[in-house]
Amino acid sequence: MFNFFSEIKKGLKDNEIFGEYNLISISGKILYVEGHRGLTFISKELIAFKVKNGRINIEGKNLSLSELTDNVLKISGEIKNIEAI
């Protein structure tokens, strides 16, 4: 399976810019997450998941999971807010 962050890391000498988890938002329509530790809530308006030392809340409209693995997830929909707790 293709892993966006693994591909980026291949071209870098110093991987310290990557933390315990990584998020990438594409035009407010797709959010790619690496390093999640499990979903805590899912609805069309809110998706929440655990990360090391906290939780991330994704708020929006028509949210859905378009990919889910042990540590990677991809959220699709109209993403309005990303909040780290």
GUVEXNU-85059 format. One record per residue (C-alpha): residue number from 1; residue in one letter; x, y, z. Coordinates in steps of 0.2 Angstrom, whole numbers. Layout:
<nodes>
+-----+---+-------+-------+-------+
!   k ! r !    px !    py !    pz !
+-----+---+-------+-------+-------+
! NUM ! A !     X !     Y !     Z !
...
+-----+---+-------+-------+-------+
</nodes>
This chain:
<nodes>
+-----+---+-------+-------+-------+
!   k ! r !    px !    py !    pz !
+-----+---+-------+-------+-------+
!   1 ! M !     0 !     0 !     0 !
!   2 ! F !     6 !    18 !    -4 !
!   3 ! N !    11 !    28 !    11 !
!   4 ! F !    13 !    47 !     8 !
!   5 ! F !    24 !    50 !    22 !
!   6 ! S !    35 !    36 !    19 !
!   7 ! E !    38 !    42 !     1 !
!   8 ! I !    43 !    59 !     8 !
!   9 ! K !    55 !    52 !    21 !
!  10 ! K !    64 !    43 !     7 !
!  11 ! G !    70 !    59 !     0 !
!  12 ! L !    75 !    67 !    17 !
!  13 ! K !    91 !    65 !    26 !
!  14 ! D !    84 !    71 !    43 !
!  15 ! N !    67 !    63 !    48 !
!  16 ! E !    66 !    73 !    64 !
!  17 ! I !    53 !    85 !    56 !
!  18 ! F !    40 !    70 !    57 !
!  19 ! G !    33 !    68 !    75 !
!  20 ! E !    22 !    55 !    83 !
!  21 ! Y !     8 !    58 !    70 !
!  22 ! N !     7 !    67 !    54 !
!  23 ! L !    -8 !    76 !    46 !
!  24 ! I !   -10 !    83 !    28 !
!  25 ! S !   -25 !    92 !    22 !
!  26 ! I !   -29 !    94 !     4 !
!  27 ! S !   -40 !   108 !    -1 !
!  28 ! G !   -51 !   105 !    14 !
!  29 ! K !   -58 !    90 !     6 !
!  30 ! I !   -46 !    76 !    11 !
!  31 ! L !   -36 !    74 !    27 !
!  32 ! Y !   -23 !    60 !    27 !
!  33 ! V !   -17 !    55 !    44 !
!  34 ! E !    -2 !    44 !    49 !
!  35 ! G !     0 !    38 !    67 !
!  36 ! H !   -17 !    37 !    74 !
!  37 ! R !   -21 !    26 !    88 !
!  38 ! G !   -39 !    22 !    85 !
!  39 ! L !   -56 !    30 !    82 !
!  40 ! T !   -66 !    37 !    96 !
!  41 ! F !   -80 !    45 !    87 !
!  42 ! I !   -87 !    45 !    70 !
!  43 ! S !  -102 !    54 !    62 !
!  44 ! K !  -105 !    65 !    46 !
!  45 ! E !  -101 !    81 !    56 !
!  46 ! L !   -86 !    75 !    68 !
!  47 ! I !   -73 !    62 !    67 !
!  48 ! A !   -61 !    60 !    82 !
!  49 ! F !   -46 !    49 !    85 !
!  50 ! K !   -33 !    46 !    97 !
!  51 ! V !   -14 !    50 !    95 !
!  52 ! K !     0 !    49 !   106 !
!  53 ! N !    -3 !    61 !   121 !
!  54 ! G !   -20 !    67 !   115 !
!  55 ! R !   -34 !    67 !   103 !
!  56 ! I !   -38 !    75 !    86 !
!  57 ! N !   -56 !    81 !    82 !
!  58 ! I !   -61 !    84 !    64 !
!  59 ! E !   -76 !    94 !    61 !
!  60 ! G !   -85 !    97 !    45 !
!  61 ! K !  -100 !    91 !    33 !
!  62 ! N !  -102 !    74 !    25 !
!  63 ! L !   -87 !    67 !    33 !
!  64 ! S !   -82 !    49 !    29 !
!  65 ! L !   -68 !    37 !    31 !
!  66 ! S !   -61 !    33 !    14 !
!  67 ! E !   -46 !    23 !    21 !
!  68 ! L !   -43 !    15 !    38 !
!  69 ! T !   -28 !     4 !    43 !
!  70 ! D !   -19 !     1 !    59 !
!  71 ! N !   -10 !    18 !    59 !
!  72 ! V !   -16 !    27 !    43 !
!  73 ! L !   -33 !    35 !    40 !
!  74 ! K !   -40 !    46 !    26 !
!  75 ! I !   -55 !    57 !    29 !
!  76 ! S !   -65 !    64 !    15 !
!  77 ! G !   -79 !    77 !    15 !
!  78 ! E !   -80 !    96 !    18 !
!  79 ! I !   -67 !    98 !    32 !
!  80 ! K !   -70 !   114 !    42 !
!  81 ! N !   -59 !   113 !    58 !
!  82 ! I !   -45 !   102 !    64 !
!  83 ! E !   -42 !   103 !    83 !
!  84 ! A !   -29 !    94 !    94 !
!  85 ! I !   -34 !    91 !   112 !
+-----+---+-------+-------+-------+
</nodes>
